[in-house]
Amino acid sequence: MDIKDTDIGRLWSTRYPRREIDAASRMFCLSIVQAIRNIAQNNRCAAADRLQSAVRSLDVPEDQLFQFSEEIQAR
């Protein structure tokens, strides 16, 4: 499946709410987080702003992304 940058925000918004009840949605969100981190590594802005810039450009709510990352680390 070929996912474009413009699809990431839409996919996140459909999978994120289901992450707590559906393992497949949780894994999909994890994949999206990894994709965002990869995109951020290739971003040309300052290192401190790379992740934030990538999240904004992909239309993923920053607070949700960080909340999900904390949930994953707590497991």
C-alpha positions as CSV (number, residue, x, y, z in Angstrom):
1,M,0.0,0.0,0.0
2,D,1.4,3.4,-1.0
3,I,0.5,6.1,1.6
4,K,1.1,9.7,0.7
5,D,2.0,12.4,3.2
6,T,-1.4,13.9,2.7
7,D,-3.1,10.7,3.9
8,I,-1.3,10.4,7.2
9,G,-3.4,12.9,9.1
10,R,-6.6,11.3,7.8
11,L,-5.4,7.8,8.7
12,W,-4.3,9.0,12.1
13,S,-7.7,10.6,12.8
14,T,-9.5,7.3,12.1
15,R,-7.2,5.0,13.9
16,Y,-6.2,7.0,17.0
17,P,-9.6,7.0,18.7
18,R,-9.7,3.2,18.4
19,R,-6.2,2.5,19.7
20,E,-7.4,1.6,23.2
21,I,-9.9,-1.1,22.0
22,D,-8.3,-2.4,18.8
23,A,-4.8,-3.8,18.6
24,A,-4.6,-3.3,14.9
25,S,-5.3,0.4,15.3
26,R,-2.7,0.7,18.0
27,M,-0.1,-0.9,15.7
28,F,-1.1,1.3,12.8
29,C,-0.7,4.4,15.1
30,L,2.7,3.1,16.0
31,S,3.6,2.7,12.4
32,I,2.5,6.3,11.7
33,V,4.6,7.5,14.6
34,Q,7.7,5.8,13.1
35,A,6.9,7.3,9.7
36,I,6.7,10.7,11.2
37,R,10.0,10.3,13.0
38,N,11.6,9.2,9.7
39,I,10.1,12.2,7.9
40,A,11.4,14.5,10.7
41,Q,14.9,13.1,10.3
42,N,14.9,14.3,6.7
43,N,13.4,17.7,7.5
44,R,15.8,20.6,6.8
45,C,14.7,22.8,9.7
46,A,16.6,23.1,13.0
47,A,17.1,19.8,14.8
48,A,14.9,20.9,17.7
49,D,12.0,21.7,15.5
50,R,12.1,18.8,13.1
51,L,9.5,16.6,14.8
52,Q,7.1,19.4,15.5
53,S,7.4,20.6,11.9
54,A,6.8,17.1,10.5
55,V,3.7,16.6,12.8
56,R,2.2,19.9,11.7
57,S,2.9,19.3,8.0
58,L,1.2,15.9,8.1
59,D,-1.9,17.2,9.9
60,V,-1.5,15.0,13.0
61,P,-2.5,16.7,16.3
62,E,0.7,17.1,18.2
63,D,-0.8,16.5,21.6
64,Q,-2.3,13.2,20.4
65,L,1.0,12.1,19.0
66,F,2.9,12.8,22.2
67,Q,0.1,11.2,24.3
68,F,0.3,8.1,22.2
69,S,4.1,8.0,22.5
70,E,3.8,8.2,26.3
71,E,1.2,5.4,26.3
72,I,3.5,3.1,24.3
73,Q,6.4,3.8,26.6
74,A,4.3,3.0,29.6
75,R,3.5,-0.4,28.3
